[in-house]
Amino acid sequence: MPDPAIRSPALDTRAADLIGRLRAWLPLDPGQAALRDEYLGFALASPETALERHGGPEHVTGSCFVFTPDLAQVLLCFHKKGRFWVQLGGHVEPVDGSVADTALREAREECGINDLVPVGGGILDLDRHALGGGFSCRTHWDVGFAAIARPEAAAVASDESEDVAWWPVAALPENVPPQFARRLAGVLTELAHRRG
């Protein structure tokens, strides 16, 4: 029987989409599976505000790991506020139909490559992290997706980033967030499993 919360007309369609995607995802990593259950609880507890930037100090964000077609390089931006290299992404905006749409829109805006092609068929990574003093919110419940860029595509930094650059997945820059290498490895493992 369908969850009554998903049929509720008051439920934000973006929240319903996220809940459906979370329920459909069977992560390979047990830690990601446990986190998926926490995300489900968070989204179901406050579907009207969980995805809203101004809905409270904690909310869902969408991010996109952009790769070359051979998955050998990842496109990272140097985040102005965070002062580190990280995947592209940001807050859900009213124009976004889903968190997946958020991830792709943010990636396109932040790297200047408009013809990114989504890959992986859904959620590939979850990362709930506290934010430092330079941010207006306290915690991001980030939902990670992936996309492929043409090898010849030239990335251009946006106003939110100081730089955008390709990095070998096996040789990331030193100043990435804690656990970023683990996250990237998890995304690549999920992609390999789905392609295999």
N, C-alpha and C positions, 0 to 999 in steps of 0.2 A: 504494500500500500504506500503511495507517495507521502512524503512528509507534508503535513498540513501547512507548515511554514512556507514551503515552496509555492503552494497554491495561493497563498494570501496575496490579495491585490496590493496590500501595503508594503509587501516585500520589494525592495529595489531589484529590478531585473538584473543589474550587475551583480548584486549579492547572490541572487538565485543562480546566476551563471557560475560564480565562483564556488558556491556550495556544491553544485553539480560536478564541476571539474575536480574539486577536492575529493568528493566521494568516488569518482571514477578512477582516480590516480592510485596505483599500487606501487609506492616507491620501493626501489631495490634496497635502500639503506634503512635499517630499523630505526635509526634516529630521525630520519625524515618521515617515516610512517607515524611515529609518536607525535612529531610536530604537526603533521597533517591533521591529526585528531584534535590537537589544541586549536588549530586554525578553524576547523569546523565549529568547535565550541564558541570561539570568538565571533565568527560570522553569524551563527544562529542566535547568539545571545543579543546581538544588536545589529541586525541586518540593515536598518535604516541609516546607521551612522558609521558602521565598521569601515566603509570605503570612503568616507568623507574627510577631506583634509582638515576641516574645521569642526568635525564631529566629536572631537575629544583629543586628549593627548596621545592616544594610541590609535593607529589606523593602518589599513592595508595600502601598500604601494605595489607598483608593477615594475619589474626590471627585465632587461633583455640582454642576454649574452650573445654578442654578434661575432660570428666566426667566418673565416675563409672557407670555401667549399670543402677543402680537405681536413677541416677542423684543426689545423696545425697552428693557427694564430687566432687570437681573440682581440677585439677592439675595446680598449678601455679609455675612459675619460679621467682627467685629473680634476677631482671635485674641489671647487673653490672653498666651500665651507669645511669639508672634511679633511682637506689637505692630503688626499691619498688617491691612488689609481683604483678605479672600480668599474663594474659594468654599468651600462647605460640604464636609466630608469627614473621614476619619479611618482608623483601623486596622481591619483585618479581625478580626472576633470569631468565636468558635465558633458563634454562632447564625446566621451568614451563610452562605448556600449558594453565594455567588459574590462576586466583587469588585463586580459590578453591584449585588447586594443590599446590600453594605457601603455603597456610595455613597448609595443611596436611604435606607437606615436612618439613616445619619449626617445626611443632609440633614433628614429628618423630626425627628430628635432635636434638632438644632442650631437649627432655625428654628420648631419648634412647629406646622408645617403638615403634617397627617397625610395629606391626599389629594393629594399630589404625583403627577403623571402622567409616567412616563418618556417621553422623546422622543429620536429619533435612531437608535434600533435597535441601539445598541452603543457601542463605544469611540469617543470623539470627540477625545481629547487624551491625550498622555503627557507627563509632566514629572518627570524625575529631578532631585532637588535635595538639596544638603547642608543640614544643620540646624545651628543655633547651639548655644551652651552651655546653653540652658534646656531642651534636649530630651535624653531618655535614649537615643535612637538617633542614628545618624550620617547616614543617607541614606534618603530616601523615594523609592520608585519609584511615583509617583502615576499612577493610571489614571482619566481623567476621563470622566464620563457627563453627561447633561443631563436635566432635568425641567421641567415646566410647573406653575406654581401658578395657582390661580384669582385673578383680578384683585382680588377683595375680601378675599382671605385675609390675616389679620393675622399677621405674623411676631413671634415672641417669642424673645429670646435665651436660651440654655441656660447651664449652669454653666461651660462651656468658653469662652464668648464674653462680651465686655463689651457688645456691641451687635450687632444684626442690622438691616440696612436695605437698601431698594431703591435702586439707582443706575442712571441712564441708561447704557446700554452705550457711548455716545459721550462721557460725562462722568464718568469714574471718579474716586474720591477720590485724593488725592495719595499717600497712604501705602498702596500696594499693593506686593506683592513685585516684584522685577525681572522683566521679561518677562511680567508678568500681562496687560497689554493685548494683547500679541501672542498669548498663549494664548487669551484670550477671542475675539479676532478669528478665530483658527483654528477654534474651536468653532462660531462663527456661520457661517463659510464651509462647514464640514462639514455643518451642519444645513441650510443653504440648498441645498447640492448634493443632499442626500438627499430634500429636499422637492420639488426641481425635477424 
